[in-house]
Amino acid sequence: MSRVRVLVVDDEPNMLRTVEAILRGEGYEVLLAASGRTALETLEREPVQVVLTDARMPSPDGFALLEQIRRRYPRVAVVMMTAYATPKLAVQAIKAGAADYLPKPFDPEELLHVLGAVVRDRLLEDENRLLKGMVSCRFTVDDLLGDSAAMREIRELIRVTAPTDATVLLLGESGTGKEMAASALHRGSARAAGPFVGINCAAIPENLLESELFGHEKGAFTGAVKQRIGRFEEANGGTLFLDEIGDMSPQLQSKLLRVLEERRFQRVGGSETIQVNVRLIAATNRDVREALASGRLRADLYHRLNVVQIKFPPLRERPEDIELLARHFLRQYADALGKRITGFTEAALEQLRRYAWPGNVRELRNAIERAVIVETEPLVRVQSLPASLIETQPVGVGEEMTMPTNLEAAMAEYERHLIERALRQHRGRINETAAALGITRHALRYRMQKLGMDVDAVFEKPGRVGDDEAVT
């Protein structure tokens, strides 16, 4: 436990010596301060995890010291101790932000128990923060898959940009890989050992976004029951990724620009200036020219962010990457689910190639995950793909559908077409066909009878949605 440093603050020399001896005997590093003023001077020079302070001292007393520490060093835990222990005082200490409360006199075991619990909680909190950053920053440049010229160019641009501290602006539709690129830029930088902190500006209400970015002081607004550090402070020494920055209000964009220029800010409701060293990566799915023309994106902020611009093309503009990505996701999810699925049928691959993919790579990944979950054969078939992929395709190869002009006749013809297609996809299996159409098997048989349809007759017609042929 030697890496845990505790600052003990008390105006009684005997108490300082006694607590020091107990803590050093358990392997803690111990610093001593005989007053609140000395404690603050020590905190400016030395990193400390826990402060153990007396409540009754000459100015500043323990509560004033606690307030200063919570404002200036929010990650330092404070344990309050006092010889005037009352339930009211204990509640007051906890409400003021103390991690725990220790009445004097106390046994060494009691002191070590309280301090040990506080240290475990603080270390766990720091570990969770670190793990959160690791999970969101797990991608490298090699994870940006694609053989298209556009993707090769993007990977090379990330490789040469990552080692610098240049601000990067990522452009492209949702799901094209902007967050992965931000992760790759951080992982390839000299800041890789530091935090990688991300925030989706579109996912947070406008009235809370400023607090999320810069933090707030206790009582700064209704609901601000305690001090909170913002994403800029969390990212200090590392990288901050602002996703969907085009959804930020112009007023907040102005404040962000000032922080980028000065590298300092104040928490909401605070007066202390906080200095940070952060590399910024921003992203938006908006059309930048349109956003600039409409005033939704400030021109001065855009030029400040646009030091290096990386634009991601939608998946429909690089169709040569679809099969490569599909096979990658297939291997990934098959391994994760323990399923022996080795490839796609030719008809399934054709469906993947012909689909427009409005959700881009993210939608493709989800489609393959769904297919692996429901597939029972060694190859992914058309019927295992999401219905949205199939229903939005044109009528099958070699198939023309002439619609009657009469409304009821047209609706009947379209219903017949949907049922025939579903029957072919599910090899005439009524239960699976009904499930795919979202109706019961009895309702399906009733509709087929009403339309004069027969399962065998459907398969006597020339194939429309192409019989599945094996492709590995």
Secondary structure, DSSP 4 states (H G I P E B T S, - for coil): -TT-EEEEE-S-HHHHHHHHHHHHHTT-EEEEESSHHHHHHHHHHS--SEEEEESS-SSS-HHHHHHHHHHH-TTSEEEEEESS--HHHHHHHHHTT-SEEEESS--HHHHHHHHHHHHHHHHHHHHHHHHHHHHHT---GGGS---SHHHHHHHHHHHHHTTS---EEEE--TTSSHHHHHHHHHHTSTTTTS-EEEEEGGGS-HHHHHHHHH-B-TTSSTT--S-B--HHHHTTTSEEEEETGGGS-HHHHHHHHHHHHHSEEE-BT---EEE---EEEEEE-S-HHHHHHHTSS-HHHHHHHTTEEEEPPPGGG-GGGHHHHHHHHHHHHHHHHT----EEEHHHHHHHHHS--TTHHHHHHHHHHHHHHH--SSEE-GGGS-HHHHHTSPSPTT---PPPSSHHHHHHHHHHHHHHHHHHHTTT-HHHHHHHHTS-HHHHHHHHHHTT--HHHHHHSPPSS----EE-
